[in-house]
Amino acid sequence: MSNMEKQQKPLDILVIDDEEGVRLSLKYLIKPQGHNITFVKECGEAIRNYIGKNHYHLILSDLNQNPSGVDVINAAKPLGIEVYIVTATSHGPLAEEAKNLNGEDHFIIKPFEKDTILNILSKTSKRYQE
């Protein structure tokens, strides 16, 4: 296999989080991997203006907003977009609803590890390269 064949196509990723520190951390982890990132502060804005209007392979979304990460899951899942929830806790009614809709393994607890994000990127890339 040539180097060109081994090279993965860049993912189109939507990051939704109102915390600048989280957005910057994800930028510094994802950009060097060659992926395209769109940053949005609010779930409502993402649902209205981005999801369904632009193509994304992956969404990393905050949970605790109004509309919430659950609303993001509901908007993105029918489109076949992988959604991971980035949150400070995996407890509470909203977290339970998100887990029921999307699965326990789609939760990233803040502060997150670099390898957690890189593994998600790798898994998502493999899904779209096949």
C-alpha positions as CSV (number, residue, x, y, z in Angstrom):
1,M,0.0,0.0,0.0
2,S,1.4,3.4,-0.9
3,N,1.6,6.3,1.6
4,M,-1.3,8.0,-0.3
5,E,-3.5,5.0,0.3
6,K,-2.6,4.9,4.0
7,Q,-3.4,8.5,4.5
8,Q,-6.7,9.1,6.1
9,K,-9.1,11.6,4.7
10,P,-9.7,14.5,7.1
11,L,-12.9,14.4,9.2
12,D,-15.3,17.3,9.4
13,I,-15.9,17.9,13.1
14,L,-18.3,20.2,14.9
15,V,-17.4,21.2,18.5
16,I,-20.1,22.7,20.6
17,D,-19.0,24.1,24.0
18,D,-19.4,27.4,25.8
19,E,-16.1,27.0,27.6
20,E,-13.2,28.6,25.7
21,G,-10.7,26.4,27.5
22,V,-12.4,23.3,26.2
23,R,-12.7,24.6,22.7
24,L,-9.0,25.5,22.7
25,S,-7.9,22.1,24.1
26,L,-9.9,20.4,21.4
27,K,-8.4,22.7,18.7
28,Y,-4.9,21.9,19.8
29,L,-5.6,18.1,19.8
30,I,-7.6,17.9,16.6
31,K,-6.1,20.4,14.2
32,P,-2.6,18.7,14.1
33,Q,-4.3,15.5,13.1
34,G,-5.3,17.3,9.8
35,H,-9.1,17.4,10.5
36,N,-11.5,20.3,9.8
37,I,-13.1,21.8,12.8
38,T,-16.1,24.2,13.3
39,F,-16.5,25.7,16.7
40,V,-19.9,26.8,18.1
41,K,-20.6,28.0,21.6
42,E,-24.2,27.0,21.9
43,C,-26.2,23.8,21.2
44,G,-29.2,25.9,19.9
45,E,-27.0,27.7,17.4
46,A,-25.5,24.4,16.2
47,I,-28.9,22.8,15.7
48,R,-30.3,25.9,13.9
49,N,-27.3,26.8,11.7
50,Y,-25.0,23.8,11.4
51,I,-26.4,20.3,11.9
52,G,-28.2,19.3,8.7
53,K,-26.9,22.2,6.8
54,N,-23.3,21.2,6.7
55,H,-21.7,17.7,6.6
56,Y,-20.1,16.4,9.7
57,H,-18.6,13.1,10.6
58,L,-18.3,13.8,14.3
59,I,-19.8,16.1,16.8
60,L,-18.3,16.8,20.3
61,S,-21.0,18.5,22.3
62,D,-21.4,20.0,25.7
63,L,-24.3,18.5,27.6
64,N,-25.6,21.2,30.0
65,Q,-27.0,23.9,27.9
66,N,-30.5,24.8,26.8
67,P,-31.1,23.4,24.2
68,S,-28.9,20.6,25.5
69,G,-26.5,17.9,24.2
70,V,-29.6,15.6,24.2
71,D,-31.1,17.9,21.6
72,V,-27.9,17.7,19.6
73,I,-28.1,13.9,19.7
74,N,-31.7,14.0,18.5
75,A,-30.8,16.4,15.6
76,A,-27.6,14.6,14.5
77,K,-28.3,10.9,15.1
78,P,-30.9,10.5,12.2
79,L,-28.3,12.0,9.9
80,G,-25.8,9.2,10.9
81,I,-23.4,11.6,12.7
82,E,-21.4,10.3,15.6
83,V,-22.1,12.4,18.7
84,Y,-19.9,12.4,21.8
85,I,-21.0,14.3,24.9
86,V,-18.3,16.3,26.7
87,T,-19.4,17.0,30.2
88,A,-18.2,17.5,33.8
89,T,-20.4,14.7,35.1
90,S,-22.1,11.6,33.8
91,H,-24.8,11.8,36.5
92,G,-28.2,13.5,36.6
93,P,-31.4,13.3,34.5
94,L,-29.9,14.9,31.4
95,A,-26.9,12.7,31.4
96,E,-29.1,9.6,31.9
97,E,-31.2,10.7,28.9
98,A,-28.2,11.2,26.8
99,K,-26.8,7.8,27.7
100,N,-30.1,6.1,26.9
101,L,-30.1,7.8,23.5
102,N,-26.5,7.5,22.6
103,G,-24.7,4.9,24.8
104,E,-22.5,5.1,27.8
105,D,-19.3,4.9,25.7
106,H,-20.2,8.2,24.0
107,F,-19.4,10.3,27.1
108,I,-16.2,12.2,27.7
109,I,-15.7,13.5,31.2
110,K,-14.0,16.8,31.7
111,P,-11.1,17.2,32.1
112,F,-10.5,14.7,29.3
113,E,-7.3,12.8,28.4
114,K,-5.6,13.5,25.1
115,D,-5.7,9.7,24.2
116,T,-9.5,9.7,24.7
117,I,-9.9,12.3,22.0
118,L,-7.3,10.7,19.7
119,N,-9.0,7.3,20.0
120,I,-12.4,8.8,19.1
121,L,-10.8,10.5,16.0
122,S,-9.2,7.2,15.0
123,K,-12.5,5.2,15.5
124,T,-14.5,7.7,13.5
125,S,-11.8,7.9,10.8
126,K,-11.9,4.1,10.4
127,R,-15.7,4.2,10.2
128,Y,-15.6,6.6,7.2
129,Q,-12.6,5.1,5.4
130,E,-14.2,1.7,4.9
